[in-house]
Amino acid sequence: MEASAVVQDPRRGDPQSPEAPIPAAAGSGMLRSSETEPSPQGFYEVNARCIEMLVSAARRESKQSFALVAELRAPLIRLDPRMRERAAAHAFLLIDVEFGNTDWWHAARAHSSQPLRGPLWKGVFPRESAVQLSVATLMFAWNSVRTDAARALVPLGMTRAVAEIIASLRFEEVDRIARKRSAYARPRWEDRPAVWRRLLAAAEANDPKAMGAFRLHAVQLLAGDLLPARARDDAAPRPPRSSP
């Protein structure tokens, strides 16, 4: 299955246009809030791309496979198309792009127009596929935080400070960062193969109860992973407010 994130074209003058003002933007510490939740289809499309890439990596049987694929090669290879659909159908992201790392995003924004040095590719997926995954993930995340960051933070696994940075970016900047830093688009919980094994087992068995239990556990992990990052952001010095 080849899926791509649906992104609103900013040139059409829609509410997601980079030319449209964002009420109380990044510098104020506030983000837009609405009654609109991030698109379940958007989550599915990004997750489906991730699952397909993991399955492809497992089938290549390379000795250089990264640790998560090496650990899960057998269950990944067993996934048929319907199983892969079930593994991707969640209202949260299975991909992370440093969404808990405020310093990384400050640097990415500050140097978005500068080429990265270093000829070696250090991504976990082939470069071309990683670029497509990174663009799909960041465009979806950008649209989500500009629409309603409050509802998007936990499903994206993103801190408020990072959401404010991403929401402040123009369409062209998001695309440029996604392409230049695609090596940082990695499976979430890649250091916790037991989480992925639980997901793949539920998808393979077509067990709604097991899948429901996995989703609850995943949301708890997402929320728990954000707590230390939020504490760091709260402790970081902030610029003084100007007098009225």
C-alpha positions as a Python dict, from the first residue, in 0.01 Angstrom:
ca = {
    (1, 'M'): (0, 0, 0),
    (2, 'E'): (145, 335, -98),
    (3, 'A'): (-9, 616, 105),
    (4, 'S'): (63, 985, 120),
    (5, 'A'): (-48, 1250, 360),
    (6, 'V'): (-319, 1481, 230),
    (7, 'V'): (-193, 1838, 259),
    (8, 'Q'): (-394, 2148, 193),
    (9, 'D'): (-231, 2358, -77),
    (10, 'P'): (-135, 2693, 77),
    (11, 'R'): (-158, 2863, -261),
    (12, 'R'): (-537, 2823, -265),
    (13, 'G'): (-588, 3071, 13),
    (14, 'D'): (-738, 2814, 249),
    (15, 'P'): (-721, 2854, 630),
    (16, 'Q'): (-396, 2656, 640),
    (17, 'S'): (-214, 2896, 408),
    (18, 'P'): (121, 3016, 538),
    (19, 'E'): (4, 3365, 451),
    (20, 'A'): (-288, 3338, 693),
    (21, 'P'): (-218, 3482, 1040),
    (22, 'I'): (-202, 3245, 1334),
    (23, 'P'): (-377, 3392, 1638),
    (24, 'A'): (-137, 3420, 1933),
    (25, 'A'): (149, 3257, 1747),
    (26, 'A'): (472, 3107, 1868),
    (27, 'G'): (615, 3395, 2065),
    (28, 'S'): (312, 3418, 2293),
    (29, 'G'): (319, 3058, 2411),
    (30, 'M'): (-36, 3003, 2285),
    (31, 'L'): (-165, 2809, 1987),
    (32, 'R'): (-490, 2795, 1799),
    (33, 'S'): (-769, 2587, 1950),
    (34, 'S'): (-1079, 2469, 1770),
    (35, 'E'): (-1339, 2194, 1771),
    (36, 'T'): (-1155, 2014, 1491),
    (37, 'E'): (-945, 1709, 1580),
    (38, 'P'): (-652, 1590, 1366),
    (39, 'S'): (-771, 1381, 1074),
    (40, 'P'): (-787, 1005, 1147),
    (41, 'Q'): (-719, 951, 777),
    (42, 'G'): (-406, 1160, 806),
    (43, 'F'): (-275, 947, 1091),
    (44, 'Y'): (-357, 631, 897),
    (45, 'E'): (-181, 746, 580),
    (46, 'V'): (143, 831, 759),
    (47, 'N'): (130, 515, 971),
    (48, 'A'): (59, 300, 665),
    (49, 'R'): (367, 437, 492),
    (50, 'C'): (574, 357, 801),
    (51, 'I'): (441, 0, 825),
    (52, 'E'): (506, -61, 454),
    (53, 'M'): (864, 61, 492),
    (54, 'L'): (923, -160, 795),
    (55, 'V'): (786, -463, 607),
    (56, 'S'): (1006, -383, 306),
    (57, 'A'): (1310, -350, 530),
    (58, 'A'): (1233, -686, 692),
    (59, 'R'): (1199, -859, 355),
    (60, 'R'): (1535, -730, 233),
    (61, 'E'): (1704, -947, 497),
    (62, 'S'): (2002, -714, 510),
    (63, 'K'): (2263, -769, 777),
    (64, 'Q'): (2264, -391, 818),
    (65, 'S'): (1897, -372, 920),
    (66, 'F'): (1844, -145, 1216),
    (67, 'A'): (1769, -302, 1551),
    (68, 'L'): (1389, -278, 1544),
    (69, 'V'): (1359, -458, 1210),
    (70, 'A'): (1613, -720, 1313),
    (71, 'E'): (1411, -787, 1628),
    (72, 'L'): (1073, -802, 1449),
    (73, 'R'): (1167, -949, 1112),
    (74, 'A'): (947, -1259, 1139),
    (75, 'P'): (621, -1090, 1246),
    (76, 'L'): (677, -809, 995),
    (77, 'I'): (720, -1054, 708),
    (78, 'R'): (399, -1234, 806),
    (79, 'L'): (184, -922, 768),
    (80, 'D'): (-48, -941, 468),
    (81, 'P'): (-220, -625, 330),
    (82, 'R'): (-521, -649, 564),
    (83, 'M'): (-296, -700, 865),
    (84, 'R'): (-88, -397, 762),
    (85, 'E'): (-406, -190, 738),
    (86, 'R'): (-503, -289, 1091),
    (87, 'A'): (-152, -213, 1219),
    (88, 'A'): (-172, 140, 1075),
    (89, 'A'): (-529, 231, 1180),
    (90, 'H'): (-467, 444, 1489),
    (91, 'A'): (-541, 803, 1583),
    (92, 'F'): (-179, 864, 1680),
    (93, 'L'): (153, 865, 1495),
    (94, 'L'): (384, 566, 1478),
    (95, 'I'): (658, 799, 1348),
    (96, 'D'): (862, 1054, 1541),
    (97, 'V'): (1066, 1346, 1405),
    (98, 'E'): (1227, 1479, 1722),
    (99, 'F'): (884, 1600, 1839),
    (100, 'G'): (1002, 1607, 2200),
    (101, 'N'): (1329, 1788, 2128),
    (102, 'T'): (1284, 2166, 2146),
    (103, 'D'): (1653, 2243, 2088),
    (104, 'W'): (1656, 2034, 1770),
    (105, 'W'): (1358, 2223, 1631),
    (106, 'H'): (1504, 2561, 1725),
    (107, 'A'): (1813, 2466, 1524),
    (108, 'A'): (1608, 2327, 1235),
    (109, 'R'): (1410, 2651, 1210),
    (110, 'A'): (1717, 2873, 1243),
    (111, 'H'): (1911, 2686, 974),
    (112, 'S'): (1630, 2566, 748),
    (113, 'S'): (1786, 2730, 441),
    (114, 'Q'): (2139, 2602, 502),
    (115, 'P'): (2257, 2272, 353),
    (116, 'L'): (2351, 1999, 597),
    (117, 'R'): (2712, 1884, 588),
    (118, 'G'): (2817, 1523, 581),
    (119, 'P'): (2800, 1277, 289),
    (120, 'L'): (2697, 971, 489),
    (121, 'W'): (2334, 867, 507),
    (122, 'K'): (2242, 774, 864),
    (123, 'G'): (1867, 715, 831),
    (124, 'V'): (1700, 387, 918),
    (125, 'F'): (1524, 370, 580),
    (126, 'P'): (1656, 416, 224),
    (127, 'R'): (1703, 787, 153),
    (128, 'E'): (1428, 829, -109),
    (129, 'S'): (1169, 647, 102),
    (130, 'A'): (1277, 836, 414),
    (131, 'V'): (1228, 1170, 238),
    (132, 'Q'): (873, 1073, 138),
    (133, 'L'): (795, 958, 492),
    (134, 'S'): (945, 1272, 646),
    (135, 'V'): (751, 1505, 416),
    (136, 'A'): (424, 1319, 477),
    (137, 'T'): (478, 1321, 855),
    (138, 'L'): (580, 1686, 891),
    (139, 'M'): (316, 1821, 657),
    (140, 'F'): (48, 1636, 850),
    (141, 'A'): (191, 1752, 1182),
    (142, 'W'): (212, 2113, 1055),
    (143, 'N'): (-151, 2111, 945),
    (144, 'S'): (-258, 1952, 1274),
    (145, 'V'): (-86, 2199, 1508),
    (146, 'R'): (-203, 2498, 1305),
    (147, 'T'): (-560, 2369, 1322),
    (148, 'D'): (-576, 2268, 1690),
    (149, 'A'): (-253, 2205, 1878),
    (150, 'A'): (-427, 2132, 2208),
    (151, 'R'): (-594, 1823, 2061),
    (152, 'A'): (-293, 1724, 1850),
    (153, 'L'): (-9, 1719, 2103),
    (154, 'V'): (-52, 1373, 2256),
    (155, 'P'): (-152, 1193, 1932),
    (156, 'L'): (152, 1345, 1761),
    (157, 'G'): (377, 1279, 2060),
    (158, 'M'): (477, 1645, 2048),
    (159, 'T'): (553, 1899, 2319),
    (160, 'R'): (381, 2236, 2318),
    (161, 'A'): (713, 2414, 2267),
    (162, 'V'): (785, 2209, 1953),
    (163, 'A'): (428, 2261, 1831),
    (164, 'E'): (472, 2637, 1860),
    (165, 'I'): (789, 2623, 1652),
    (166, 'I'): (631, 2406, 1383),
    (167, 'A'): (316, 2621, 1371),
    (168, 'S'): (532, 2929, 1313),
    (169, 'L'): (692, 2783, 1000),
    (170, 'R'): (590, 2858, 644),
    (171, 'F'): (492, 2578, 409),
    (172, 'E'): (822, 2607, 224),
    (173, 'E'): (1021, 2585, 548),
    (174, 'V'): (841, 2269, 659),
    (175, 'D'): (906, 2107, 322),
    (176, 'R'): (1272, 2209, 330),
    (177, 'I'): (1327, 2078, 684),
    (178, 'A'): (1147, 1753, 601),
    (179, 'R'): (1369, 1690, 299),
    (180, 'K'): (1699, 1799, 453),
    (181, 'R'): (1649, 1620, 785),
    (182, 'S'): (1463, 1311, 667),
    (183, 'A'): (1711, 1084, 846),
    (184, 'Y'): (1543, 1192, 1170),
    (185, 'A'): (1205, 1045, 1070),
    (186, 'R'): (1214, 722, 1267),
    (187, 'P'): (967, 468, 1405),
    (188, 'R'): (839, 573, 1744),
    (189, 'W'): (947, 345, 2031),
    (190, 'E'): (1221, 194, 1814),
    (191, 'D'): (1410, 117, 2135),
    (192, 'R'): (1106, -68, 2273),
    (193, 'P'): (1044, -362, 2038),
    (194, 'A'): (798, -516, 2285),
    (195, 'V'): (554, -232, 2207),
    (196, 'W'): (575, -305, 1835),
    (197, 'R'): (552, -679, 1890),
    (198, 'R'): (225, -621, 2077),
    (199, 'L'): (90, -411, 1788),
    (200, 'L'): (189, -662, 1522),
    (201, 'A'): (43, -954, 1717),
    (202, 'A'): (-292, -778, 1756),
    (203, 'A'): (-298, -687, 1386),
    (204, 'E'): (-208, -1040, 1276),
    (205, 'A'): (-468, -1202, 1502),
    (206, 'N'): (-740, -951, 1407),
    (207, 'D'): (-820, -929, 1778),
    (208, 'P'): (-1018, -609, 1857),
    (209, 'K'): (-971, -655, 2232),
    (210, 'A'): (-594, -689, 2200),
    (211, 'M'): (-580, -394, 1961),
    (212, 'G'): (-785, -183, 2202),
    (213, 'A'): (-545, -271, 2482),
    (214, 'F'): (-249, -177, 2262),
    (215, 'R'): (-402, 161, 2177),
    (216, 'L'): (-462, 240, 2542),
    (217, 'H'): (-104, 144, 2626),
    (218, 'A'): (29, 350, 2333),
    (219, 'V'): (-156, 664, 2442),
    (220, 'Q'): (-25, 617, 2795),
    (221, 'L'): (328, 591, 2656),
    (222, 'L'): (281, 900, 2441),
    (223, 'A'): (157, 1105, 2734),
    (224, 'G'): (426, 969, 2965),
    (225, 'D'): (706, 1040, 2717),
    (226, 'L'): (597, 1404, 2697),
    (227, 'L'): (622, 1471, 3071),
    (228, 'P'): (1004, 1497, 3099),
    (229, 'A'): (1023, 1713, 2785),
    (230, 'R'): (752, 1941, 2916),
    (231, 'A'): (935, 1977, 3247),
    (232, 'R'): (1252, 2080, 3059),
    (233, 'D'): (1060, 2333, 2852),
    (234, 'D'): (893, 2480, 3161),
    (235, 'A'): (1231, 2514, 3334),
    (236, 'A'): (1400, 2678, 3036),
    (237, 'P'): (1456, 3057, 3066),
    (238, 'R'): (1208, 3265, 2871),
    (239, 'P'): (1268, 3611, 2726),
    (240, 'P'): (1131, 3891, 2947),
    (241, 'R'): (794, 4031, 2850),
    (242, 'S'): (787, 4387, 2733),
    (243, 'S'): (614, 4640, 2956),
    (244, 'P'): (270, 4754, 2840),
}
